[in-house]
Amino acid sequence: MAGVKPYELRTKNKEQLQSQLVDLKRELAELKVQKLSRPSLPKIKTVRRDIARVLTIINEQQREAVRQLYKGKKFQPKDLRPKKTRALRRALTKHEASKVTLKQRKREINFPQRKFAIKA
């Protein structure tokens, strides 16, 4: 009664996963028909979970392919960006925060911070 294992599914390609998904859906339809005559059919649960596992692996592979496509590009789709929090997403980047205006740069050069020797 053990279902398909995710590590086995990850070794398969897209066509194999699609064909397995079709087989599992067909099996689920047959089990639903059998359920009409038998009230308890525990295999339905494992088949439904197997379908979910296959769909999850297909989705993972698609997202990884899109990640590879956008790797090194300036912009990414919003669903591939890190979630963080709203405040963190809107905060200044390190580069933006470290920028100094020309007037401030001149002020720092002409009037540096004074250093005082303190007697203890």
C-alpha positions in Angstrom: 0.0 0.0 0.0 3.1 2.3 0.0 2.8 5.1 -2.5 5.4 6.5 -4.8 8.5 8.0 -3.2 9.5 11.6 -4.0 13.2 10.8 -4.6 12.1 8.3 -7.2 9.9 10.9 -8.9 12.7 13.4 -9.0 14.8 11.1 -11.2 12.0 11.0 -13.9 11.6 13.5 -16.7 8.5 15.6 -17.5 6.9 13.1 -19.9 7.3 10.2 -17.5 5.7 12.3 -14.7 2.8 13.3 -17.0 2.1 9.7 -18.0 2.3 8.6 -14.3 -0.1 11.3 -13.4 -2.6 10.2 -16.1 -2.3 6.6 -14.8 -2.9 7.6 -11.2 -5.9 9.7 -12.2 -7.3 6.8 -14.1 -6.8 4.5 -11.1 -8.5 7.0 -8.9 -11.5 7.1 -11.2 -11.7 3.3 -11.1 -11.5 3.3 -7.3 -14.3 5.9 -7.1 -16.5 3.6 -9.1 -15.6 0.6 -6.8 -16.4 2.8 -3.8 -20.0 2.8 -4.8 -20.3 -1.0 -4.1 -17.8 -1.0 -1.1 -18.3 1.6 1.6 -14.7 1.6 2.8 -11.8 1.8 0.3 -8.5 3.0 2.0 -6.5 2.8 -1.2 -8.2 6.0 -2.5 -6.3 8.0 0.1 -2.9 6.7 -1.0 -3.7 7.3 -4.7 -4.8 10.9 -4.0 -1.6 11.5 -2.1 0.4 10.0 -4.9 -1.3 12.4 -7.4 -0.4 15.3 -5.1 3.2 14.1 -4.9 3.5 13.9 -8.7 2.0 17.3 -9.1 4.3 18.8 -6.5 7.4 17.4 -8.2 6.2 18.7 -11.6 5.7 22.1 -10.0 9.2 22.0 -8.4 10.8 21.2 -11.7 9.0 24.0 -13.6 9.9 26.5 -10.9 13.5 25.4 -11.0 13.6 25.8 -14.8 12.2 29.3 -14.5 14.8 30.1 -11.8 17.6 29.0 -14.2 16.1 31.1 -17.0 16.1 34.2 -14.9 19.4 33.6 -13.2 21.8 36.5 -13.6 19.1 38.8 -15.0 18.3 42.2 -13.6 14.6 41.4 -12.8 12.8 38.3 -11.6 9.1 37.4 -11.5 7.5 38.3 -8.2 6.8 34.7 -7.1 10.6 33.9 -7.4 11.7 36.9 -5.3 12.4 36.4 -1.5 9.2 37.1 0.5 10.7 38.8 3.6 8.3 41.4 5.1 6.8 44.5 3.4 9.0 46.9 5.4 12.2 44.9 4.5 11.3 44.8 0.8 10.8 48.6 0.8 13.9 49.4 2.8 16.9 51.0 1.2 19.6 48.7 -0.2 23.1 48.9 1.3 24.3 50.8 -1.7 21.5 53.3 -1.5 21.9 53.8 2.2 25.7 54.4 1.9 25.3 57.1 -0.8 26.3 60.6 0.3 25.6 63.9 -1.4 28.3 66.1 -2.8 27.7 68.8 -0.1 27.9 66.2 2.7 31.1 64.8 1.3 32.7 68.2 1.2 31.5 68.9 4.8 33.1 65.6 6.0 36.4 66.4 4.3 36.6 70.1 5.5 35.3 69.5 9.0 36.4 66.0 10.2 35.3 64.5 13.5 37.5 65.9 16.3 39.5 63.4 18.4 40.0 64.3 22.0 42.5 62.6 24.4 40.8 61.9 27.7 42.7 61.8 30.9 41.7 59.1 33.2 
